[in-house]
Amino acid sequence: MEEKTIISFANVAAAYNTTTEVLTDVSFNISSGAFYFLSGASGAGKTTLLRLIYQLHKPLRGQIKLFGQNTAEMSRDEIANLHHKMAIVFQEYSLLSHMTVFDNVALPLRVRGISESKVKKLVAKVLDWVGLGKYADVRPMELSGGQQQRVSVARAIIIQPAILLADEPTGNLDDDNASRLMELFIQMNKLFGTTIILATHNRKLMETYKFPVIHVENHRVGFVGKSQNATPDPKKVWKGPTPKNYFTELSKQFDKIGNA
């Protein structure tokens, strides 16, 4: 089966002022359905790379293609439509403080015009999955950092995106919840072919789940490990609590609700 390139960078540079480049002449292709870790020291440019992919930051020069389209030639509406196929989990959560947990997670569904009856069912399922069902009516600032991160992840996965970008999603989580989130991401990748780029400083995570690594250093990007879509069995290598296949059941519920 021929691999389809879903993210393509050609000689891309990025900067936040006119004198200092954060990334320089970055070129790579990522195939649909791939799973990569993104590593590098603090300030190396990992978040900038994710922002470039998600079109939150424009390149200083070079060409970015997403789903085969040159982003420089796309209108604002076309970029907005592109975002409907993508999701991003920020390190700082980016939750709306004036909204409840339920409304934060429901937002991307409502933007897409999903009926309110389906919204209620889907959000309830996802919040239960991430262990926050009883917090649906509270505001994000009433939650711990780890709980806010889980709300952010729930909001991202509920649309079943073609591309999922995650900036340190397990940084504030214990081993049990980190394992649960990794199992979720792996199942998204396997069941739906979601292309995932997960930024992390966690060496244990990268050594446990042996996905290829995009490494950012000295303004450049390099690749470590095989780029195939092979998925290790986390039950064989994870040293923490044994993960359960939560997402398989959740995806079945998604299908039932979507076809209702």
FIROLUM-357188 format. One line per 10 residues: number of its first residue (from 1); for each residue x, y, z of N, C-alpha, C, O. Coordinates in steps of 0.02 Angstrom, whole numbers, plus 50000, padded with zeros to 5 digits. Layout:
NUM) X,Y,Z,X,Y,Z,X,Y,Z,X,Y,Z | ...
END
This chain:
1) 50042,49940,50000,50000,50000,50000,50044,50063,50000,50089,50069,50042 | 50032,50107,49954,50072,50167,49948,50056,50216,50004,49998,50230,50018 | 50109,50242,50035,50100,50290,50089,50082,50358,50061,50109,50379,50009 | 50038,50393,50094,50017,50459,50072,50046,50512,50119,50038,50508,50180 | 50081,50560,50090,50110,50614,50131,50055,50660,50155,50016,50686,50115 | 50053,50671,50220,50001,50713,50249,50028,50780,50274,49992,50830,50277 | 50094,50780,50293,50128,50842,50314,50194,50846,50277,50233,50798,50277 | 50206,50903,50245,50268,50911,50206,50297,50981,50219,50263,51031,50211 | 50361,50982,50240,50398,51044,50248,50455,51045,50197,50489,50995,50188 | 50464,51102,50163,50519,51110,50115,50556,51175,50130,50531,51230,50116
11) 50616,51169,50158,50660,51226,50173,50624,51280,50215,50628,51339,50200 | 50589,51257,50266,50550,51303,50308,50593,51334,50363,50632,51300,50396 | 50586,51400,50371,50618,51436,50426,50564,51471,50466,50513,51491,50438 | 50576,51480,50531,50528,51514,50573,50564,51560,50621,50619,51545,50645 | 50533,51617,50636,50562,51666,50682,50506,51706,50714,50451,51711,50687 | 50521,51733,50773,50472,51776,50808,50494,51849,50805,50458,51893,50829 | 50552,51861,50776,50574,51929,50759,50615,51925,50696,50623,51871,50668 | 50641,51979,50674,50675,51980,50609,50749,51960,50613,50782,51956,50561 | 50774,51948,50673,50846,51936,50679,50864,51864,50699,50918,51840,50681 | 50821,51830,50736,50838,51765,50763,50790,51711,50737,50730,51715,50748
21) 50817,51662,50702,50777,51607,50677,50773,51552,50730,50823,51531,50758 | 50712,51529,50743,50703,51473,50788,50715,51407,50752,50745,51361,50779 | 50691,51403,50690,50702,51345,50648,50730,51368,50581,50710,51421,50555 | 50776,51330,50552,50809,51350,50491,50810,51293,50441,50833,51237,50456 | 50785,51306,50381,50788,51258,50325,50766,51188,50345,50803,51139,50336 | 50706,51184,50372,50678,51119,50394,50640,51087,50336,50595,51117,50307 | 50659,51025,50320,50626,50988,50267,50612,50917,50290,50657,50883,50315 | 50550,50894,50281,50533,50825,50297,50463,50810,50268,50425,50855,50252 | 50449,50746,50263,50382,50722,50243,50358,50672,50296,50396,50628,50317 | 50296,50678,50316,50266,50631,50363,50205,50598,50330,50161,50633,50303
31) 50204,50532,50332,50150,50495,50299,50088,50491,50343,50092,50493,50404 | 50031,50486,50310,49968,50477,50345,49971,50413,50388,49993,50361,50364 | 49949,50419,50451,49948,50362,50495,50012,50351,50535,50017,50301,50571 | 50061,50396,50528,50124,50389,50565,50115,50412,50637,50069,50449,50653 | 50160,50389,50681,50162,50410,50751,50234,50428,50767,50278,50386,50763 | 50245,50491,50787,50312,50515,50803,50313,50548,50872,50266,50584,50890 | 50366,50536,50909,50382,50578,50966,50420,50639,50939,50453,50635,50888 | 50414,50695,50975,50451,50756,50958,50492,50775,51019,50465,50789,51072 | 50558,50776,51011,50602,50788,51068,50648,50847,51054,50654,50871,50998 | 50681,50870,51107,50727,50926,51102,50727,50965,51167,50681,50960,51207
41) 50780,51003,51178,50786,51042,51239,50733,51097,51242,50705,51115,51190 | 50721,51122,51301,50674,51178,51308,50699,51237,51266,50757,51256,51270 | 50655,51266,51227,50673,51323,51185,50703,51303,51118,50722,51347,51078 | 50707,51238,51104,50738,51216,51041,50694,51230,50981,50718,51237,50925 | 50628,51233,50992,50583,51247,50936,50528,51195,50927,50495,51194,50875 | 50519,51151,50977,50467,51098,50970,50397,51129,50963,50359,51110,50918 | 50381,51175,51008,50314,51206,51006,50306,51246,50942,50252,51247,50913 | 50359,51280,50920,50356,51317,50857,50340,51271,50798,50301,51289,50755 | 50371,51212,50798,50358,51164,50744,50285,51143,50744,50253,51138,50692 | 50257,51130,50803,50186,51111,50808,50142,51168,50786,50092,51157,50752
51) 50159,51229,50804,50119,51287,50785,50122,51298,50709,50072,51320,50679 | 50178,51284,50678,50184,51289,50606,50138,51238,50571,50104,51254,50522 | 50138,51177,50597,50096,51125,50568,50022,51144,50574,49984,51136,50527 | 50003,51170,50632,49933,51187,50645,49914,51255,50615,49856,51275,50619 | 49962,51289,50585,49949,51354,50553,49931,51409,50602,49891,51454,50588 | 49961,51404,50662,49956,51459,50710,50014,51507,50703,50013,51562,50731 | 50065,51487,50666,50123,51529,50653,50143,51521,50580,50146,51465,50555 | 50155,51576,50546,50174,51574,50476,50250,51569,50468,50287,51599,50507 | 50273,51530,50420,50346,51524,50410,50377,51588,50383,50345,51627,50348 | 50439,51598,50401,50477,51654,50375,50491,51644,50301,50490,51691,50262
61) 50504,51582,50283,50513,51563,50213,50502,51487,50208,50497,51453,50258 | 50500,51463,50147,50490,51392,50136,50417,51376,50124,50373,51419,50125 | 50404,51312,50112,50337,51290,50094,50312,51235,50141,50349,51188,50157 | 50250,51242,50164,50217,51192,50205,50156,51166,50167,50114,51206,50145 | 50151,51101,50161,50092,51070,50131,50058,51025,50182,50091,50986,50217 | 49992,51031,50187,49952,50988,50230,49898,50956,50188,49862,50990,50151 | 49892,50891,50193,49843,50854,50152,49853,50869,50078,49805,50870,50039 | 49916,50881,50058,49933,50893,49988,49922,50964,49965,49933,50979,49906 | 49900,51009,50009,49886,51078,49990,49940,51125,50017,49962,51120,50074 | 49960,51172,49974,50008,51223,49994,49972,51274,50038,49927,51309,50015
71) 49991,51278,50102,49955,51321,50149,49962,51395,50131,49919,51435,50150 | 50015,51414,50096,50025,51484,50077,49973,51507,50027,49960,51567,50020 | 49942,51460,49992,49893,51477,49941,49821,51471,49966,49774,51479,49928 | 49814,51456,50031,49747,51444,50058,49717,51507,50088,49753,51548,50118 | 49652,51515,50081,49617,51572,50110,49605,51560,50185,49617,51505,50210 | 49583,51611,50220,49568,51605,50291,49515,51552,50303,49519,51513,50350 | 49464,51549,50260,49411,51499,50267,49438,51429,50254,49418,51382,50288 | 49483,51423,50207,49513,51358,50193,49556,51334,50251,49557,51275,50266 | 49592,51381,50283,49631,51363,50342,49584,51341,50398,49599,51293,50434 | 49528,51375,50406,49478,51357,50457,49452,51286,50444,49443,51247,50491
81) 49438,51271,50381,49415,51204,50364,49469,51152,50376,49454,51095,50395 | 49532,51171,50366,49588,51127,50379,49590,51109,50454,49604,51052,50472 | 49576,51158,50497,49576,51146,50569,49523,51096,50590,49530,51065,50643 | 49472,51086,50549,49421,51037,50565,49448,50966,50559,49418,50919,50586 | 49504,50958,50525,49535,50892,50518,49591,50881,50568,49622,50827,50569 | 49606,50932,50608,49664,50929,50652,49644,50947,50724,49593,50979,50736 | 49686,50926,50770,49676,50945,50840,49745,50955,50872,49793,50922,50853 | 49748,51000,50920,49811,51014,50954,49799,51019,51029,49751,51049,51052 | 49843,50988,51067,49841,50990,51140,49901,51030,51163,49958,51008,51155 | 49889,51088,51192,49943,51132,51213,49967,51114,51283,49929,51087,51323
91) 50029,51131,51297,50058,51119,51363,50021,51162,51415,50015,51141,51473 | 49997,51221,51395,49964,51265,51442,49888,51256,51442,49851,51299,51467 | 49865,51200,51413,49794,51179,51413,49749,51220,51367,49711,51190,51329 | 49753,51287,51369,49713,51330,51325,49638,51317,51332,49602,51317,51282 | 49615,51307,51392,49544,51300,51405,49512,51368,51416,49546,51415,51437 | 49447,51374,51402,49411,51436,51410,49384,51439,51481,49340,51400,51500 | 49411,51486,51521,49396,51488,51593,49324,51504,51609,49299,51485,51662 | 49289,51539,51564,49220,51558,51578,49170,51503,51560,49111,51509,51574 | 49195,51449,51530,49152,51393,51512,49162,51335,51560,49215,51328,51590 | 49111,51293,51567,49118,51232,51606,49161,51182,51569,49176,51190,51510
101) 49182,51130,51605,49219,51076,51575,49179,51046,51516,49207,51034,51463 | 49115,51034,51527,49072,51007,51474,49074,51051,51412,49083,51026,51356 | 49065,51116,51421,49062,51161,51363,49129,51168,51329,49131,51178,51268 | 49184,51163,51366,49250,51164,51334,49258,51104,51287,49283,51112,51231 | 49238,51045,51310,49245,50985,51270,49195,50984,51212,49210,50959,51158 | 49136,51013,51223,49084,51014,51172,49098,51064,51116,49070,51058,51062 | 49140,51114,51129,49150,51169,51083,49165,51148,51011,49132,51171,50965 | 49215,51103,51000,49230,51086,50930,49173,51049,50895,49167,51053,50834 | 49131,51014,50933,49073,50981,50902,49021,51032,50882,48991,51028,50829 | 49010,51081,50926,48960,51132,50912,48981,51175,50853,48940,51196,50812
111) 49045,51189,50848,49071,51228,50791,49057,51191,50725,49046,51222,50673 | 49058,51124,50728,49046,51084,50668,48971,51073,50655,48953,51039,50607 | 48929,51100,50698,48857,51094,50687,48826,51028,50707,48772,51010,50682 | 48860,50990,50750,48833,50926,50774,48771,50940,50817,48770,50988,50856 | 48721,50898,50811,48659,50909,50850,48673,50905,50924,48717,50868,50946 | 48635,50943,50963,48648,50947,51035,48637,50880,51069,48670,50866,51119 | 48591,50840,51044,48579,50774,51075,48641,50729,51068,48659,50694,51115 | 48674,50732,51010,48735,50693,51000,48793,50724,51039,48836,50687,51066 | 48796,50790,51043,48848,50823,51081,48846,50799,51154,48899,50782,51182 | 48787,50798,51184,48781,50778,51254,48805,50706,51264,48839,50691,51314
121) 48787,50662,51219,48808,50592,51226,48883,50583,51217,48916,50549,51256 | 48910,50615,51165,48982,50609,51151,49024,50638,51207,49073,50608,51229 | 49006,50698,51230,49046,50730,51283,49042,50689,51347,49093,50681,51381 | 48984,50663,51364,48977,50622,51424,49022,50560,51420,49054,50542,51469 | 49024,50528,51361,49066,50469,51352,49140,50486,51361,49176,50450,51396 | 49162,50540,51328,49233,50557,51331,49254,50579,51401,49307,50560,51424 | 49212,50618,51434,49229,50639,51502,49232,50580,51550,49275,50577,51594 | 49187,50532,51541,49191,50472,51582,49256,50434,51569,49287,50409,51615 | 49275,50431,51504,49336,50395,51487,49398,50425,51521,49441,50389,51546 | 49402,50491,51521,49461,50523,51551,49452,50532,51627,49494,50565,51659
131) 49399,50504,51655,49390,50506,51727,49366,50571,51755,49379,50587,51814 | 49332,50611,51715,49310,50678,51737,49235,50688,51730,49211,50744,51728 | 49198,50633,51726,49126,50639,51717,49091,50680,51770,49044,50716,51755 | 49114,50675,51832,49082,50712,51886,49102,50785,51889,49076,50823,51930 | 49148,50805,51845,49171,50875,51844,49142,50914,51784,49165,50969,51769 | 49092,50886,51751,49066,50916,51690,49042,50988,51701,49049,51029,51655 | 49015,51003,51759,48985,51069,51770,49030,51118,51806,49008,51173,51823 | 49093,51101,51818,49138,51147,51852,49179,51186,51801,49182,51168,51742 | 49210,51240,51824,49254,51280,51781,49325,51251,51783,49345,51222,51833 | 49363,51260,51729,49431,51231,51726,49476,51252,51784,49516,51211,51808
141) 49470,51314,51808,49515,51338,51861,49502,51303,51927,49543,51309,51974 | 49448,51267,51933,49434,51228,51994,49467,51160,51993,49463,51122,52042 | 49500,51143,51939,49532,51078,51930,49607,51083,51941,49636,51137,51936 | 49639,51027,51954,49712,51024,51958,49741,51029,51888,49705,51024,51839 | 49807,51038,51885,49841,51042,51820,49832,50979,51779,49820,50982,51719 | 49838,50920,51812,49829,50857,51777,49759,50848,51751,49749,50822,51696 | 49710,50870,51791,49640,50865,51769,49627,50912,51709,49592,50893,51662 | 49655,50972,51711,49647,51018,51656,49678,50989,51592,49651,50998,51537 | 49734,50955,51599,49765,50924,51541,49720,50870,51511,49715,50864,51450 | 49686,50832,51553,49641,50781,51529,49580,50811,51494,49555,50783,51445
151) 49557,50869,51518,49503,50904,51483,49526,50926,51414,49490,50919,51365 | 49588,50952,51410,49616,50974,51347,49621,50916,51297,49607,50924,51238 | 49643,50858,51322,49648,50798,51279,49579,50776,51257,49569,50758,51199 | 49530,50776,51303,49462,50756,51286,49434,50800,51230,49401,50775,51184 | 49446,50865,51234,49422,50911,51183,49455,50897,51115,49423,50905,51063 | 49518,50875,51117,49553,50861,51054,49530,50797,51022,49522,50794,50961 | 49520,50745,51061,49506,50679,51032,49433,50671,51011,49417,50627,50971 | 49388,50713,51037,49317,50703,51025,49298,50710,50951,49246,50684,50930 | 49338,50745,50913,49324,50754,50841,49356,50700,50798,49348,50699,50737 | 49394,50653,50830,49430,50601,50794,49470,50632,50736,49456,50617,50678
161) 49519,50674,50750,49555,50711,50698,49599,50667,50655,49620,50613,50676 | 49614,50690,50595,49661,50656,50551,49733,50667,50574,49776,50624,50566 | 49746,50726,50603,49811,50743,50632,49801,50766,50703,49760,50809,50717 | 49839,50737,50749,49837,50757,50819,49907,50779,50840,49955,50741,50834 | 49913,50841,50863,49976,50869,50887,49970,50878,50962,49922,50907,50987 | 50020,50853,51000,50015,50856,51073,50081,50882,51102,50134,50854,51088 | 50077,50935,51141,50136,50967,51170,50140,50948,51244,50106,50978,51286 | 50182,50899,51260,50192,50875,51329,50125,50855,51362,50111,50879,51417 | 50085,50812,51331,50019,50796,51359,50022,50756,51424,49974,50756,51462 | 50078,50722,51437,50083,50682,51498,50126,50715,51551,50141,50685,51603
171) 50146,50778,51539,50193,50812,51584,50169,50819,51655,50210,50818,51701 | 50103,50827,51665,50076,50836,51733,50038,50775,51758,49998,50780,51804 | 50051,50717,51727,50013,50657,51745,50056,50605,51779,50116,50600,51765 | 50025,50565,51823,50061,50509,51853,50064,50452,51803,50036,50456,51748 | 50100,50398,51821,50111,50342,51774,50045,50312,51751,50038,50293,51693 | 49997,50306,51797,49933,50275,51780,49897,50314,51725,49875,50285,51675 | 49891,50380,51735,49856,50421,51685,49898,50431,51622,49870,50437,51567 | 49964,50433,51629,50007,50438,51570,49999,50376,51527,49995,50381,51466 | 49995,50317,51559,49985,50255,51523,49917,50254,51488,49912,50231,51431 | 49866,50280,51522,49799,50282,51494,49797,50327,51432,49766,50309,51382
181) 49830,50385,51436,49830,50430,51379,49870,50400,51321,49849,50406,51263 | 49927,50369,51336,49966,50339,51282,49927,50284,51248,49929,50277,51186 | 49891,50243,51287,49850,50191,51256,49797,50222,51211,49782,50196,51158 | 49768,50278,51233,49718,50313,51193,49748,50336,51127,49719,50324,51074 | 49806,50368,51130,49838,50393,51069,49856,50335,51022,49847,50341,50961 | 49880,50280,51050,49898,50222,51009,49837,50193,50975,49839,50176,50916 | 49781,50189,51011,49720,50162,50982,49693,50209,50928,49668,50186,50877 | 49697,50275,50939,49677,50323,50887,49718,50311,50824,49691,50311,50768 | 49783,50302,50833,49828,50290,50777,49811,50226,50740,49811,50224,50678 | 49797,50173,50777,49785,50107,50747,49715,50102,50717,49707,50077,50661
191) 49664,50126,50753,49595,50116,50732,49573,50165,50678,49537,50147,50632 | 49595,50228,50685,49572,50280,50640,49626,50306,50593,49613,50347,50549 | 49688,50281,50601,49742,50305,50559,49762,50376,50573,49790,50411,50530 | 49748,50400,50635,49766,50468,50653,49841,50477,50653,49877,50438,50685 | 49865,50528,50618,49936,50545,50619,49950,50584,50683,49918,50635,50696 | 49998,50560,50723,50010,50590,50789,50083,50612,50795,50129,50575,50779 | 50092,50674,50819,50158,50700,50838,50153,50722,50910,50115,50768,50926 | 50190,50689,50954,50184,50700,51026,50250,50725,51054,50299,50688,51056 | 50252,50788,51074,50312,50818,51103,50320,50796,51175,50271,50797,51213 | 50380,50777,51194,50391,50754,51263,50465,50761,51282,50510,50757,51240
201) 50476,50771,51348,50543,50768,51376,50554,50700,51410,50609,50686,51433 | 50502,50660,51415,50502,50599,51455,50539,50543,51419,50513,50512,51373 | 50601,50530,51441,50642,50477,51409,50611,50409,51419,50613,50366,51375 | 50581,50398,51479,50550,50333,51493,50494,50319,51443,50486,50263,51420 | 50456,50371,51428,50400,50364,51381,50426,50344,51312,50399,50298,51281 | 50479,50377,51290,50507,50363,51224,50540,50294,51221,50539,50261,51169 | 50570,50273,51276,50603,50208,51278,50551,50151,51284,50563,50096,51260 | 50495,50167,51315,50442,50117,51324,50403,50106,51259,50396,50050,51236 | 50379,50160,51231,50341,50157,51168,50388,50178,51112,50400,50237,51101 | 50416,50130,51078,50473,50142,51034,50452,50168,50966,50464,50136,50914
211) 50421,50226,50966,50404,50259,50903,50463,50300,50879,50505,50320,50920 | 50468,50313,50814,50522,50356,50789,50518,50426,50819,50464,50448,50841 | 50574,50460,50820,50579,50525,50854,50600,50579,50805,50647,50571,50766 | 50564,50635,50807,50585,50696,50773,50624,50736,50825,50595,50757,50875 | 50687,50748,50813,50729,50783,50862,50748,50853,50837,50773,50861,50782 | 50734,50903,50879,50749,50973,50861,50810,50996,50900,50812,50992,50962 | 50861,51019,50864,50923,51042,50896,50959,51090,50849,50964,51078,50789 | 50985,51143,50878,51023,51193,50839,50984,51218,50778,51012,51225,50723 | 50920,51231,50788,50875,51259,50737,50858,51210,50681,50825,51228,50633 | 50882,51148,50687,50871,51099,50635,50829,51041,50662,50819,51033,50722
221) 50803,51001,50614,50762,50944,50632,50793,50881,50604,50811,50878,50545 | 50799,50829,50646,50825,50765,50624,50778,50709,50646,50736,50719,50690 | 50786,50650,50615,50742,50593,50630,50783,50536,50658,50837,50520,50633 | 50757,50506,50711,50790,50450,50744,50742,50391,50745,50685,50398,50767 | 50765,50333,50722,50723,50274,50723,50687,50264,50657,50688,50307,50613 | 50655,50206,50651,50619,50189,50590,50555,50230,50585,50524,50247,50635 | 50536,50246,50523,50478,50287,50512,50416,50246,50495,50363,50274,50479 | 50421,50179,50499,50363,50138,50485,50310,50149,50540,50325,50177,50593 | 50249,50127,50526,50194,50138,50572,50185,50080,50621,50131,50072,50649 | 50238,50041,50631,50233,49985,50678,50220,50010,50748,50249,50059,50771
231) 50175,49976,50783,50155,49996,50850,50176,49942,50899,50153,49885,50893 | 50219,49959,50949,50237,49909,50999,50178,49893,51044,50132,49934,51051 | 50180,49835,51074,50128,49816,51122,50147,49845,51189,50194,49821,51221 | 50110,49897,51214,50130,49928,51276,50126,49881,51336,50160,49893,51385 | 50086,49829,51332,50080,49782,51387,50145,49744,51398,50159,49719,51453 | 50186,49738,51346,50248,49701,51351,50305,49744,51378,50354,49717,51404 | 50300,49809,51371,50357,49851,51388,50344,49903,51442,50390,49928,51473 | 50280,49920,51453,50264,49971,51502,50276,49945,51572,50254,49890,51590 | 50312,49984,51613,50331,49963,51681,50281,49985,51733,50285,49963,51791 | 50235,50029,51714,50185,50052,51761,50123,50008,51758,50127,49950,51739
241) 50065,50035,51777,50003,49996,51776,49986,49972,51706,50000,50008,51657 | 49957,49913,51700,49939,49886,51635,49882,49925,51604,49828,49929,51634 | 49892,49954,51545,49838,49992,51513,49783,49946,51488,49796,49889,51471 | 49723,49972,51485,49666,49935,51458,49646,49967,51392,49660,50025,51379 | 49612,49928,51352,49594,49951,51285,49530,49993,51288,49480,49976,51257 | 49533,50048,51326,49475,50091,51336,49449,50118,51269,49388,50121,51259 | 49493,50138,51226,49472,50176,51167,49434,50134,51116,49392,50160,51080 | 49450,50069,51114,49413,50026,51068,49339,50027,51085,49296,50034,51041 | 49323,50021,51149,49253,50024,51170,49224,50093,51159,49167,50101,51138 | 49264,50145,51174,49241,50214,51164,49225,50227,51091,49175,50259,51076
251) 49268,50201,51046,49256,50212,50975,49192,50179,50951,49158,50204,50907 | 49176,50121,50981,49113,50087,50964,49054,50131,50985,49004,50137,50950 | 49061,50162,51044,49008,50206,51067,49001,50267,51021,48945,50289,51007 | 49058,50293,50998,49057,50349,50950,49017,50330,50889,48974,50368,50866 | 49031,50270,50863,48997,50247,50802,48922,50240,50813,48881,50260,50771 | 48903,50213,50870,48832,50205,50887,48797,50273,50891,48742,50282,50864 | 48829,50320,50925,48799,50386,50932,48796,50422,50865,48746,50454,50849 | 48851,50416,50826,48854,50449,50761,48802,50424,50712,48779,50461,50669 | 48783,50360,50719,48734,50331,50673,48663,50335,50699,48616,50313,50666 | 48656,50362,50759,48589,50364,50790,48545,50414,50754,48487,50423,50773
END
